[in-house]
């Protein structure tokens, strides 16, 4: 049984348990591909996704007889002890430090960095372990505390940026947003690294619709807002909300 089949089996078990026993069950954090698999499965109970803030990519799914608004997620603030002499810390740096503590990837949600401070979303039961043991990232000493609140900027949509494209095909828009060739964009799609609304895209000819959320593994995520204008050369001006 491959990983996808194991995930489907696990989702069905959690959904059935919630339906039959009348309490809420939870997955670990799911990545975007796993969320796509979840959306393709018919479940007996209501499935509610949440990752700790509005725009989270990695999410926990709750199964219940109703929509659930609480999930077992803690946000940890990881702050350099001395910002002036700290390294410039990246997502990879924080994730590597967490993996070195023996923490499994599915225990960790998104890791967002604001002004060189990391905000780590994790499953509640490992939050104390992280606070007590994550003392350095890269070559920088850090202090971890449970965040009083999630930074509001994480719940805000990015500002719109305009791009000029020849069509609304996914490969064309990817090429413009990430400044790559059309052939490179098509290669990403062929490698199954591109998702629209958490679903893998298999064809580079798929047309984007207003509000589509596009994720390209290794590049980032953006929202296709709408077409706003047309140039004299009949190209399309589109508005993109680009997560940087």
TAMO-V818465 format. One record per pair of residues at least 24 apart in sequence whose C-alpha atoms are under 6 Angstrom apart, sorted by the first residue. I is the first residue (numbers start at 0). J is the second residue. D is the distance in Angstrom with one decimal. If there is no record, write none. Layout:
# TAMO-V818465
i->{I,I}
j->{J,J}
d->{D,D}
This chain:
# TAMO-V818465
i->{14,14,17,18,23,23,24,24,25,25,26,26,27,27,28,28,28,28,28,29,29,30,31,35,35,52,53,57,57,71,71,72,72,72,73,73,73,74,74,74,75,75,75,75,75,76,76,76,76,76,76,77,77,77,77,78,78,78,79,79,80,80,85,88,96,157,158,159,159,159,160,160,161,161,162,162,163,163,164,164,165,165,167,167,168,168,168,169,169,169,170,192}
j->{44,62,63,44,62,63,61,62,60,61,59,60,59,105,57,58,59,105,108,57,58,57,197,197,198,154,154,108,109,122,123,121,122,123,120,121,123,119,120,146,118,119,144,145,146,117,118,143,144,145,146,116,117,142,143,116,141,142,140,141,140,141,139,115,136,240,240,238,239,240,238,239,237,238,236,237,235,236,234,235,234,235,206,207,204,205,206,203,205,206,203,216}
d->{5.6,5.5,5.4,5.5,5.5,4.7,5.7,5.2,5.6,4.5,5.6,5.4,5.6,5.7,6.0,5.1,4.6,5.0,5.8,5.5,5.4,4.9,5.4,4.8,4.8,6.0,5.0,5.2,5.8,5.8,5.3,5.6,4.8,5.1,5.7,5.5,5.3,5.5,4.5,5.7,5.6,5.0,5.7,4.5,5.3,5.9,4.8,5.6,5.4,6.0,5.3,5.9,4.9,5.7,4.4,4.9,5.2,5.4,5.8,4.1,5.9,5.1,5.4,6.0,5.7,5.3,5.7,5.7,5.3,4.6,5.6,5.2,5.5,4.6,5.6,5.4,5.6,4.5,5.9,5.3,4.9,6.0,5.3,5.7,5.3,5.5,4.4,5.8,5.7,5.9,5.2,5.2}
